[in-house]
Amino acid sequence: MARFVAGKCPTSTTGSALEVRPRDAREVWAAGRAWLWAVGHDERDIATTVDKSTGARLFTVGGCLATRAERHAALTAALGGDLRPALYLPGSQLAVVHSDGTLRVVGDRAGVVPVYWLPYENSIWWSTAAAPLAALAGAGPNLRLLLAELTLTGVDVRLHEAHYEKVRRVPPGHALILRYGRELSTAPVGEAKPSGLVDGVRRLRCAFTPAVERRAKAYERLTADLSGGVDSSSVTCIAARTRPLLAVTYTDAQMAEDDDARYARRAAAEVDGITHQVVDARAAGVAHFDALADADALPTTDIPSLTLGLLAIKDAQLTPATASGSQAHLTGRGGDNVLSAAHSHLVDAFLAGRRASALRRAAAYARSQRVTPWRVWQQLATTAATPYPRALERLATRLTGPGPLAATSPGASSLAWCSVTAAGDWLTTDGRRAVGELVADRAGVADPYITPAVLHDRLGLEWMASSHAMFDAIARQRWNLPIHAPFLDSAVIDASMSIPAYERVRHGVYKPLAQVAFTGLVPHFLLHRTTKTAFTTSLYAGLAANAPVLRRIIDHSELAQAGLLDAGQAAASLHAAVAGAPAPLAALHTLLVTELWLARLQTARATWWQPDLQRSSPCR
C-alpha cells in the first residue's frame, strides 16, 4: 500500500468542482474546503498539537520522535514566524502548521520527506508523493528530467520539477505556504549556521546520538545493518547501548576477501547487546539484478529506485530481520554524506584563502587517482575562476552544439562544477537538446555566489535522501519493515553542514569527523578504519548473470522510443560490462531501474483517488 500525506487548499471563492479524496485515506484535519489526509499511516504516525490560546495546530505525520514538549515548542516558535524547530523535530516526518488561515507545510532538510504541489481546479493540491498529483492532472512522466538525472552531475536537475509533468517540487529545507484565496509561496526554513570544527563536532554528537537512541527506545524489536564500515557500525553500536538488537552483515565472494566481515564480527564480539548474523550471497544464491524478469511483480515507487537492482540481495539480507519480528531496521545510509565532503572541497579551500594547503592536497588527490597533479590543478583553477551560472551556460552550449561531449579528465572531473556522465554517449541529438535546454533553464536561476562543495554536498544529500525514501517504501511493501537512516535527520545534517567542507576532511584520515564526534560511543578500531570495500566485481557478476533480462529491458527502452536515447549504444555498454571490460556501471544501473519505473507507472486517477461523498462546508 502506498504511504503518503496529501492536502488541498482552495485558491478562490469559487471552490473546486472536483470533489475527490485520496483512496483509503485517513482524514487528519479539515477546515472549510481545506483538507489534510494521510494514506498508509496508522494513528501512531499522526500527532496533533494545539495552542489553546490561538487554536493553532501542528500536525506531524510519519516517524516523529519528538516529545510533547518539543512539539509544543515548535508550534510556539512557528506562531512567531520561526519554522526551524518544526524542521528539526527528531525523526523523519512531515510537519504542517495551521494558524490564522495559513497552512505551512515542511518536509525535511534533505528530502527524505519531499513536498510536491499542483494547481488544479481552483485549488492547490499538495502531497509527499508526486504520483497521486500526476494522476489527478492526467500528467505523464517528465522524460527530460529522467534523462538529465542519467547523464548529468553537478546540476540541480530537480530544483522545482518533479518526475512527472505539471507537478511542482518544493526544494528540501523549504516550506510550502498556503493561504485561502491567495497565491502560494515557498520560503527557506533557515540555513545551517556556519560554525567552527569544534562546535560543529559537538553539535553533530548531540544530534546524532539521540537520533539513534530515540529510535532504539521506540521499538521493542530492533534490527540493524552491520557492514563493518564506519557508518552502519556507528548506528548499530550506539543503538545497542540502549536496546539489544540483531545486526545483519551481508557478504559475497568479493566482500569476503575484504575487511568488512572481519570488522563486523569483531564489533559484534566486543560490543554488548549485539546478536550477529552473516548472510552470504553464495549460500543464498543471490546477485545484483536478480528478480527483474517479471516487471509486474516488482514493487512500485514514486521515483526510480536503485534498490530494484538489489532486490534479491535485500530479500536475503533482510530475511533475518523479518524472521525475528523486527519492527524497525536501522541503517547507516547518509553517513558518507554527513561524515565526509565532496572532492570539490579543495576548490572551496582555495576560494577561502587556503591556497597553499588546497594545492598540496590537490596534488595528493591526483596521486590517489593516478593522474598528473597539473590536470587537477588546472581543473581546480578553472572551477575557482568560474561562477556556477557561467559553468552551466557552457555545459548547455556543449550539449546543444554539434561537437562531441568531451569528458573532463577522470581524476579531475569531481572538481568541476558540472559535467556529463558516461551515459552522455547514449544521447541522441534530440536527447542532447532536451538535456541542454534543462541545463540552460537552471543557468538562468543558479546562485552565482554558491561554492562548489556546498552545491555538491547538497545535491549528494538530496540524492541519498530520495534513494533512502524509495528503499523504505519498497521495504514496507515487500517485507513490512520500516527502514531508518538516523544520519539523514535534519538536525544531524545541519550540524555537519555547518562545518566548512574543507574542515570535514583530512588527507590520509578516513572520516575524521566520526573519530572525534563518536569517541566513547563506538569502538576505537572501527572509527580508525582506513579501508573501504568496493562492489565493482559484484556488479559485473550480476550484470553477466542476468544479461538476457537486462538486454530486454534496454531493447524496450521508453527513453529510446521517445527518440532521446540510443538503445544500441546503451546495449553496447551492457555487452562490454558482461564481457568484463570497463563500462559505466552506475549509468547502466540507473538506466535499468529508470526503464523499469517507466514500465510500471500507475497514473490512472482511480488508482489514487476516490469520490468524496461528504460535501464540504462553506469556506471560512
C-alpha positions as CSV (number, residue, x, y, z in Angstrom):
1,M,0.0,0.0,0.0
2,A,1.2,3.5,-0.8
3,R,2.2,5.7,2.1
4,F,1.9,9.5,1.7
5,V,0.3,12.6,3.1
6,A,-1.8,14.9,0.9
7,G,-3.8,18.1,1.2
8,K,-6.0,20.6,-0.6
9,C,-6.4,24.3,-0.2
10,P,-8.8,26.5,-2.3
11,T,-7.4,29.4,-4.2
12,S,-10.7,31.2,-4.9
13,T,-14.2,31.5,-3.5
14,T,-15.4,29.5,-6.5
15,G,-14.1,26.4,-4.9
16,S,-13.2,23.2,-6.7
17,A,-15.8,21.3,-8.7
18,L,-13.6,18.2,-8.2
19,E,-14.8,16.5,-5.0
20,V,-12.3,13.7,-4.5
21,R,-10.1,12.4,-1.8
22,P,-7.1,10.1,-1.8
23,R,-8.2,6.4,-1.9
24,D,-8.3,4.7,1.5
25,A,-7.2,8.0,3.2
26,R,-7.4,8.8,6.8
27,E,-8.8,12.4,7.4
28,V,-6.4,14.2,9.7
29,W,-8.0,17.6,9.6
30,A,-10.5,19.7,7.7
31,A,-11.4,23.4,7.8
32,G,-13.8,24.8,5.3
33,R,-12.6,23.5,1.9
34,A,-9.1,22.7,3.1
35,W,-8.1,19.2,4.0
36,L,-5.2,17.1,5.3
37,W,-5.2,13.4,4.6
38,A,-2.8,10.5,5.4
39,V,-2.6,7.3,3.4
40,G,-0.9,4.2,4.7
41,H,-0.2,5.8,8.1
42,D,-1.8,4.5,11.2
43,E,-2.8,6.5,14.3
44,R,0.7,6.1,15.9
45,D,2.2,8.0,12.9
46,I,0.0,11.1,13.5
47,A,0.3,13.6,16.3
48,T,-1.6,16.8,16.7
49,T,-0.5,19.7,19.0
50,V,-2.9,22.6,19.7
51,D,-2.2,26.0,21.1
52,K,-5.1,26.6,23.3
53,S,-4.9,30.4,23.2
54,T,-5.0,30.7,19.4
55,G,-6.4,27.4,18.2
56,A,-3.3,27.0,16.0
57,R,-2.3,23.4,15.3
58,L,0.9,21.5,14.5
59,F,0.4,18.2,12.8
60,T,3.3,15.7,12.4
61,V,2.8,12.6,10.2
62,G,5.5,9.9,9.9
63,G,8.3,8.7,12.2
64,C,8.3,11.7,14.5
65,L,10.3,11.0,17.7
66,A,9.7,14.3,19.4
67,T,8.3,14.7,22.9
68,R,5.1,16.5,23.6
69,A,7.1,19.4,25.0
70,E,9.2,19.6,21.8
71,R,6.2,19.7,19.6
72,H,4.6,22.5,21.7
73,A,7.9,24.5,21.5
74,A,7.9,24.0,17.7
75,L,4.3,25.3,17.4
76,T,5.1,28.3,19.6
77,A,8.1,29.1,17.5
78,A,6.1,28.7,14.3
79,L,3.5,31.2,15.6
80,G,6.3,33.7,16.0
81,G,7.4,33.0,12.4
82,D,10.2,30.6,13.0
83,L,9.7,27.2,11.4
84,R,13.1,25.9,12.2
85,P,12.1,23.9,15.3
86,A,9.4,22.2,13.3
87,L,12.0,21.3,10.7
88,Y,14.4,20.0,13.3
89,L,12.0,17.8,15.2
90,P,13.7,14.5,15.9
91,G,12.9,11.7,13.4
92,S,11.7,11.7,9.8
93,Q,8.3,13.3,9.3
94,L,6.1,15.9,7.6
95,A,5.2,18.9,9.8
96,V,2.1,21.0,9.0
97,V,1.3,24.2,10.9
98,H,-2.1,25.8,10.6
99,S,-2.7,29.3,12.1
100,D,-4.7,32.4,11.2
101,G,-5.9,30.7,8.0
102,T,-2.4,29.9,6.8
103,L,-1.0,26.5,6.2
104,R,2.7,25.9,6.3
105,V,3.9,22.5,5.0
106,V,7.5,21.5,5.9
107,G,9.3,18.3,4.9
108,D,12.9,17.9,6.0
109,R,16.4,19.3,5.2
110,A,17.4,16.6,2.7
111,G,14.2,15.4,1.1
112,V,13.5,12.0,2.8
113,V,10.0,13.5,3.1
114,P,9.5,15.6,-0.1
115,V,6.7,18.0,-0.7
116,Y,5.1,18.4,-4.2
117,W,2.2,20.6,-5.3
118,L,-0.2,21.1,-8.2
119,P,-2.6,23.9,-9.1
120,Y,-5.8,22.3,-10.3
121,E,-9.5,23.1,-10.3
122,N,-9.3,26.3,-8.3
123,S,-7.2,24.6,-5.5
124,I,-3.7,23.9,-4.6
125,W,-3.3,20.1,-4.1
126,W,-0.1,19.0,-2.4
127,S,1.4,15.7,-1.3
128,T,4.5,13.9,-0.2
129,A,4.2,11.7,-3.3
130,A,4.2,13.1,-6.8
131,A,2.3,10.2,-8.5
132,P,-1.1,11.0,-6.9
133,L,-0.9,14.6,-8.1
134,A,0.2,13.4,-11.6
135,A,-2.8,11.1,-11.7
136,L,-5.1,13.9,-10.6
137,A,-4.0,16.1,-13.6
138,G,-3.5,13.3,-16.0
139,A,0.2,14.1,-16.3
140,G,2.8,11.8,-17.7
141,P,6.5,11.2,-16.8
142,N,9.0,14.1,-17.1
143,L,11.3,12.4,-19.6
144,R,13.6,15.4,-19.8
145,L,14.3,15.2,-16.0
146,L,14.8,11.5,-16.1
147,L,17.3,11.8,-18.9
148,A,19.1,14.6,-17.1
149,E,19.4,12.6,-14.0
150,L,21.0,9.8,-16.0
151,T,23.5,12.0,-17.9
152,L,24.5,14.9,-15.6
153,T,26.4,15.6,-12.5
154,G,26.6,18.9,-10.6
155,V,23.3,20.2,-11.9
156,D,20.3,20.8,-9.7
157,V,18.1,18.7,-12.1
158,R,15.1,18.5,-9.9
159,L,15.0,22.0,-8.4
160,H,11.3,22.9,-8.7
161,E,10.4,20.0,-11.0
162,A,9.1,16.5,-10.2
163,H,9.4,13.3,-12.1
164,Y,6.0,14.0,-13.6
165,E,5.0,16.8,-15.9
166,K,2.8,19.6,-14.3
167,V,3.8,18.6,-10.8
168,R,6.0,21.0,-8.9
169,R,8.5,20.3,-6.2
170,V,9.3,22.3,-3.1
171,P,13.1,22.2,-2.6
172,P,14.1,20.4,0.6
173,G,14.6,22.7,3.6
174,H,11.8,25.0,2.3
175,A,8.2,25.5,3.4
176,L,5.1,25.5,1.2
177,I,2.9,28.3,2.4
178,L,-0.8,28.3,1.5
179,R,-3.4,30.8,2.4
180,Y,-7.0,30.6,1.4
181,G,-7.7,32.7,-1.7
182,R,-4.1,33.7,-2.3
183,E,-1.2,32.5,-4.4
184,L,1.1,30.1,-2.8
185,S,4.7,30.8,-1.9
186,T,7.7,28.8,-0.8
187,A,10.4,30.0,1.6
188,P,13.6,28.6,3.0
189,V,13.4,27.4,6.6
190,G,16.7,28.8,7.8
191,E,20.1,27.7,6.7
192,A,22.8,25.7,8.5
193,K,24.6,28.3,10.6
194,P,28.3,28.3,10.0
195,S,30.4,27.1,12.9
196,G,33.9,26.0,13.6
197,L,35.1,22.4,13.7
198,V,34.9,22.1,17.5
199,D,31.4,23.5,17.8
200,G,30.2,21.6,14.7
201,V,31.5,18.3,16.1
202,R,29.8,18.9,19.4
203,R,26.5,19.6,17.6
204,L,26.9,16.5,15.5
205,R,27.4,14.3,18.5
206,C,24.5,16.0,20.3
207,A,22.2,15.5,17.3
208,F,23.2,12.0,16.1
209,T,23.3,10.2,19.5
210,P,19.6,10.9,20.3
211,A,18.6,10.3,16.7
212,V,19.8,6.7,17.2
213,E,18.8,6.3,20.8
214,R,15.2,7.5,20.4
215,R,14.7,5.0,17.6
216,A,16.1,2.2,19.8
217,K,13.7,3.2,22.6
218,A,10.7,3.5,20.3
219,Y,10.8,-0.2,19.1
220,E,10.9,-3.3,21.2
221,R,12.2,-5.5,18.4
222,L,15.0,-3.9,16.5
223,T,17.5,-4.9,13.8
224,A,20.3,-3.1,12.1
225,D,22.8,-3.3,9.3
226,L,26.4,-4.0,10.4
227,S,28.6,-3.9,7.3
228,G,31.7,-3.3,9.3
229,G,32.1,0.2,7.9
230,V,32.1,3.4,10.0
231,D,28.5,4.4,9.1
232,S,26.4,1.4,9.9
233,S,28.7,0.3,12.7
234,S,28.3,3.7,14.5
235,V,24.5,3.4,14.3
236,T,24.5,-0.2,15.5
237,C,26.9,0.3,18.4
238,I,25.1,3.4,19.7
239,A,21.7,1.6,19.4
240,A,23.0,-1.4,21.2
241,R,23.8,0.8,24.2
242,T,20.0,1.4,24.6
243,R,18.5,-1.9,23.5
244,P,19.8,-5.4,22.5
245,L,19.4,-5.9,18.7
246,L,20.1,-8.3,15.9
247,A,22.8,-7.0,13.5
248,V,23.0,-8.4,10.0
249,T,26.1,-8.4,7.8
250,Y,25.8,-9.1,4.1
251,T,28.8,-10.5,2.2
252,D,29.6,-12.2,-1.1
253,A,32.5,-13.7,-2.9
254,Q,34.3,-10.4,-3.4
255,M,33.5,-8.8,0.0
256,A,34.6,-12.0,1.8
257,E,38.1,-11.2,0.6
258,D,38.0,-7.7,2.0
259,D,37.8,-6.3,5.5
260,D,34.1,-5.7,6.0
261,A,33.1,-9.0,7.5
262,R,36.1,-9.1,9.7
263,Y,35.4,-5.7,11.2
264,A,31.7,-6.6,11.6
265,R,32.5,-9.8,13.5
266,R,34.9,-8.0,15.8
267,A,32.3,-5.3,16.5
268,A,29.7,-7.8,17.4
269,A,32.1,-9.7,19.7
270,E,33.2,-6.6,21.5
271,V,30.0,-4.5,21.9
272,D,27.4,-5.7,24.4
273,G,23.9,-6.1,23.2
274,I,24.6,-7.2,19.6
275,T,23.4,-10.6,18.2
276,H,25.2,-11.1,14.9
277,Q,24.2,-12.9,11.8
278,V,26.1,-13.1,8.5
279,V,24.2,-13.5,5.2
280,D,26.4,-14.8,2.4
281,A,25.3,-14.3,-1.2
282,R,26.9,-17.6,-2.2
283,A,24.8,-19.6,0.2
284,A,21.6,-17.5,-0.5
285,G,22.1,-17.8,-4.3
286,V,21.5,-14.1,-5.0
287,A,23.3,-11.5,-7.1
288,H,22.8,-7.9,-8.3
289,F,20.0,-7.5,-10.8
290,D,18.3,-10.8,-10.0
291,A,14.5,-11.0,-9.8
292,L,13.8,-8.4,-12.6
293,A,12.3,-10.7,-15.2
294,D,8.7,-10.1,-14.2
295,A,8.2,-6.3,-14.1
296,D,4.6,-6.7,-12.9
297,A,5.8,-8.4,-9.7
298,L,8.2,-5.6,-8.8
299,P,7.3,-3.1,-6.0
300,T,6.2,0.4,-7.1
301,T,7.9,3.6,-6.1
302,D,7.2,7.3,-6.6
303,I,10.5,7.8,-8.4
304,P,13.1,5.4,-9.9
305,S,14.9,3.4,-7.2
306,L,18.3,1.8,-7.4
307,T,17.0,-0.7,-4.8
308,L,15.3,-2.6,-7.7
309,G,18.8,-3.6,-8.9
310,L,19.5,-5.0,-5.4
311,L,16.1,-6.6,-4.8
312,A,17.2,-10.2,-4.4
313,I,20.1,-9.2,-2.3
314,K,17.8,-7.2,0.0
315,D,15.5,-10.2,0.2
316,A,18.3,-12.3,1.6
317,Q,19.8,-9.5,3.7
318,L,16.5,-8.7,5.5
319,T,15.3,-12.2,5.9
320,P,16.8,-12.5,9.4
321,A,15.2,-9.2,10.3
322,T,11.7,-10.2,9.3
323,A,12.2,-13.7,10.8
324,S,13.0,-12.0,14.2
325,G,9.8,-9.9,14.1
326,S,11.7,-6.7,13.7
327,Q,9.6,-3.5,14.0
328,A,12.3,-1.3,12.5
329,H,15.7,-1.7,10.8
330,L,18.5,0.8,11.3
331,T,21.0,1.6,8.5
332,G,24.0,3.9,8.1
333,R,22.6,5.4,4.9
334,G,23.7,9.1,4.6
335,G,26.9,8.5,6.6
336,D,29.1,9.1,3.6
337,N,27.4,12.5,3.1
338,V,27.4,13.6,6.7
339,L,30.8,12.4,7.7
340,S,32.7,13.4,4.6
341,A,32.6,16.0,1.9
342,A,32.7,16.3,-1.9
343,H,36.1,16.3,-3.5
344,S,35.4,19.9,-4.6
345,H,36.2,20.9,-1.0
346,L,39.6,21.5,-2.5
347,V,38.1,24.4,-4.5
348,D,36.3,25.7,-1.5
349,A,39.5,25.8,0.5
350,F,41.2,27.6,-2.4
351,L,38.4,30.2,-2.5
352,A,38.6,30.6,1.3
353,G,42.2,31.7,1.0
354,R,43.8,28.4,1.9
355,R,45.5,28.2,-1.4
356,A,48.8,26.5,-0.5
357,S,47.0,23.9,1.5
358,A,44.5,23.3,-1.3
359,L,47.2,22.9,-3.9
360,R,49.1,20.4,-1.7
361,R,46.0,18.4,-1.0
362,A,45.0,18.5,-4.7
363,A,48.4,17.0,-5.6
364,A,47.9,14.2,-3.1
365,Y,44.4,13.6,-4.5
366,A,45.8,13.5,-8.0
367,R,48.3,10.8,-7.0
368,S,45.5,8.8,-5.4
369,Q,43.6,9.0,-8.7
370,R,46.7,8.1,-10.7
371,V,46.7,11.3,-12.7
372,T,49.3,14.1,-13.0
373,P,48.8,16.9,-10.5
374,W,48.7,19.6,-13.2
375,R,45.5,18.2,-14.5
376,V,43.8,18.5,-11.1
377,W,45.3,21.9,-10.5
378,Q,44.1,23.1,-13.9
379,Q,40.5,22.0,-13.1
380,L,40.7,23.5,-9.6
381,A,41.8,26.8,-11.1
382,T,39.1,26.7,-13.8
383,T,36.3,26.0,-11.3
384,A,37.5,28.6,-8.8
385,A,37.5,31.3,-11.6
386,T,34.1,30.4,-13.0
387,P,30.8,31.4,-11.4
388,Y,28.3,28.5,-11.3
389,P,25.8,30.1,-13.7
390,R,28.6,30.5,-16.3
391,A,29.6,26.9,-15.9
392,L,26.0,25.8,-16.6
393,E,25.9,28.0,-19.7
394,R,29.0,26.4,-21.1
395,L,27.6,22.9,-20.4
396,A,24.3,23.8,-22.1
397,T,26.2,25.1,-25.1
398,R,28.2,21.8,-25.4
399,L,25.1,19.7,-25.1
400,T,23.1,21.6,-27.7
401,G,26.1,22.0,-30.1
402,P,27.2,19.6,-32.7
403,G,30.6,18.6,-31.2
404,P,31.4,15.6,-29.1
405,L,30.7,15.7,-25.4
406,A,34.4,15.7,-24.4
407,A,34.8,14.4,-20.9
408,T,36.8,16.1,-18.2
409,S,39.9,14.2,-17.2
410,P,38.5,11.3,-15.0
411,G,40.7,12.2,-12.0
412,A,39.8,15.9,-12.2
413,S,36.1,15.7,-13.1
414,S,35.0,15.7,-9.5
415,L,36.4,19.2,-9.1
416,A,34.4,20.6,-12.0
417,W,31.1,22.4,-11.3
418,C,29.1,20.2,-13.6
419,S,29.7,17.6,-16.3
420,V,28.2,14.9,-18.4
421,T,28.4,11.3,-17.3
422,A,29.4,8.3,-19.4
423,A,25.8,7.9,-20.3
424,G,26.0,11.1,-22.3
425,D,27.3,8.9,-25.1
426,W,23.9,7.3,-25.3
427,L,22.1,10.5,-26.0
428,T,20.5,11.1,-29.5
429,T,20.5,14.6,-31.0
430,D,17.0,15.2,-29.5
431,G,18.2,13.9,-26.2
432,R,21.1,16.2,-26.1
433,R,18.9,19.1,-27.0
434,A,16.4,18.2,-24.2
435,V,19.1,17.9,-21.6
436,G,20.8,21.1,-22.8
437,E,17.6,23.0,-22.5
438,L,17.2,21.9,-18.9
439,V,20.7,23.0,-18.1
440,A,20.1,26.3,-19.7
441,D,17.0,26.7,-17.6
442,R,19.0,26.0,-14.5
443,A,21.7,28.5,-15.5
444,G,19.1,31.3,-15.5
445,V,18.3,30.8,-11.8
446,A,21.5,29.4,-10.4
447,D,23.1,31.1,-7.4
448,P,26.3,33.0,-8.6
449,Y,27.7,33.0,-5.1
450,I,27.4,29.4,-4.1
451,T,30.7,27.4,-3.8
452,P,31.3,24.0,-5.5
453,A,31.4,21.8,-2.3
454,V,28.3,23.5,-0.8
455,L,26.5,22.7,-4.1
456,H,27.8,19.2,-4.5
457,D,27.3,18.2,-0.8
458,R,23.6,19.4,-1.0
459,L,22.9,17.6,-4.3
460,G,24.5,14.4,-2.9
461,L,22.4,14.6,0.3
462,E,19.2,15.1,-1.7
463,W,20.1,12.2,-3.9
464,M,20.8,9.9,-0.9
465,A,17.6,11.1,0.9
466,S,15.3,10.2,-2.1
467,S,17.2,7.0,-2.6
468,H,16.6,6.1,1.1
469,A,13.0,7.1,0.9
470,M,12.4,4.7,-2.0
471,F,14.2,1.9,-0.2
472,D,12.0,2.4,2.8
473,A,8.9,2.4,0.5
474,I,10.0,-0.9,-1.0
475,A,10.8,-2.4,2.4
476,R,7.4,-1.5,3.7
477,Q,5.7,-3.1,0.7
478,R,7.8,-6.2,0.4
479,W,8.9,-7.0,3.9
480,N,6.6,-4.9,6.1
481,L,9.7,-3.4,7.6
482,P,10.4,0.3,8.1
483,I,14.0,1.3,7.3
484,H,15.6,4.1,9.3
485,A,18.6,6.4,8.5
486,P,19.5,8.5,11.5
487,F,22.2,10.2,9.6
488,L,19.6,11.9,7.4
489,D,17.7,13.6,10.2
490,S,17.6,17.4,9.7
491,A,19.4,18.3,12.9
492,V,22.2,15.8,12.1
493,I,22.7,17.2,8.6
494,D,22.7,20.8,9.7
495,A,25.3,20.0,12.4
496,S,27.6,18.5,9.8
497,M,27.0,21.1,7.0
498,S,27.7,23.9,9.5
499,I,31.4,22.9,9.3
500,P,33.1,24.1,6.1
501,A,33.6,21.2,3.7
502,Y,37.4,21.5,3.8
503,E,37.4,21.1,7.6
504,R,35.3,17.9,7.5
505,V,38.1,16.1,5.7
506,R,41.7,15.5,6.4
507,H,44.2,14.0,4.0
508,G,45.2,10.4,4.9
509,V,42.4,10.2,7.6
510,Y,39.2,8.3,6.8
511,K,36.1,10.2,8.1
512,P,37.8,12.3,10.8
513,L,34.5,13.7,11.9
514,A,33.4,10.3,13.1
515,Q,36.7,9.8,15.0
516,V,36.1,13.0,17.1
517,A,32.3,13.0,17.3
518,F,31.8,9.4,18.2
519,T,34.7,8.7,20.5
520,G,33.5,6.8,23.6
521,L,30.3,5.7,21.7
522,V,31.9,3.5,19.0
523,P,34.9,1.2,19.4
524,H,38.2,2.9,18.6
525,F,39.2,0.2,16.0
526,L,36.1,1.0,13.9
527,L,36.5,4.7,14.0
528,H,40.1,4.4,12.8
529,R,39.4,2.0,10.0
530,T,41.2,3.2,6.8
531,T,39.8,0.8,4.2
532,K,36.5,0.8,2.3
533,T,35.2,-2.1,0.3
534,A,34.3,-1.6,-3.4
535,F,31.5,-3.5,-5.1
536,T,32.7,-3.4,-8.7
537,T,33.3,-7.1,-9.1
538,S,29.8,-7.9,-7.6
539,L,28.2,-5.6,-10.0
540,Y,30.0,-7.1,-13.0
541,A,29.0,-10.6,-11.9
542,G,25.3,-9.6,-11.5
543,L,25.2,-7.9,-14.9
544,A,26.7,-11.0,-16.5
545,A,24.4,-13.4,-14.7
546,N,21.3,-11.5,-15.8
547,A,22.3,-10.2,-19.2
548,P,19.4,-11.6,-21.2
549,V,16.8,-10.0,-19.0
550,L,18.7,-6.7,-18.8
551,R,19.1,-6.6,-22.6
552,R,15.4,-7.0,-23.0
553,I,14.8,-4.0,-20.7
554,I,17.1,-1.9,-22.7
555,D,15.7,-3.1,-26.0
556,H,12.2,-1.9,-24.9
557,S,13.5,1.4,-23.6
558,E,10.8,4.1,-23.4
559,L,13.5,6.8,-23.5
560,A,14.7,5.3,-26.7
561,Q,11.2,5.0,-28.1
562,A,10.8,8.8,-27.4
563,G,13.9,9.4,-29.5
564,L,16.0,10.6,-26.6
565,L,18.4,7.7,-26.1
566,D,20.2,5.4,-28.5
567,A,19.4,1.9,-27.1
568,G,22.1,0.3,-29.3
569,Q,24.8,2.4,-27.6
570,A,23.4,1.5,-24.1
571,A,23.2,-2.1,-25.1
572,A,26.9,-2.0,-26.2
573,S,27.9,-0.7,-22.8
574,L,26.0,-3.6,-21.2
575,H,27.7,-6.0,-23.5
576,A,31.1,-4.6,-22.5
577,A,30.2,-5.0,-18.8
578,V,29.1,-8.6,-19.4
579,A,32.4,-9.3,-21.0
580,G,34.2,-7.8,-18.0
581,A,35.5,-4.8,-19.9
582,P,35.4,-1.2,-18.5
583,A,31.8,0.0,-18.5
584,P,29.7,2.8,-16.9
585,L,28.2,0.6,-14.2
586,A,26.4,3.4,-12.3
587,A,24.9,4.6,-15.5
588,L,23.7,1.2,-16.5
589,H,22.2,0.6,-13.1
590,T,20.4,3.9,-13.3
591,L,19.1,3.3,-16.8
592,L,17.7,-0.1,-15.9
593,V,15.8,1.0,-12.9
594,T,14.5,4.1,-14.7
595,E,13.1,1.9,-17.5
596,L,11.5,-0.5,-15.1
597,W,9.9,2.5,-13.3
598,L,8.6,3.9,-16.6
599,A,7.1,0.4,-17.4
600,R,5.3,0.3,-14.1
601,L,3.8,3.8,-13.9
602,Q,0.5,4.0,-12.2
603,T,-1.1,7.3,-13.1
604,A,-4.8,6.4,-13.6
605,R,-6.8,8.7,-11.4
606,A,-8.9,5.8,-10.0
607,T,-5.7,4.2,-8.7
608,W,-5.1,7.1,-6.3
609,W,-8.4,9.0,-5.8
610,Q,-12.0,8.2,-5.0
611,P,-15.1,10.4,-4.9
612,D,-15.6,12.4,-1.7
613,L,-19.2,11.8,-0.8
614,Q,-19.1,14.1,2.1
615,R,-19.9,17.6,0.9
616,S,-17.6,20.3,2.3
617,S,-18.9,23.1,4.5
618,P,-18.8,26.7,3.2
619,C,-15.3,28.3,3.1
620,R,-14.2,30.1,6.1
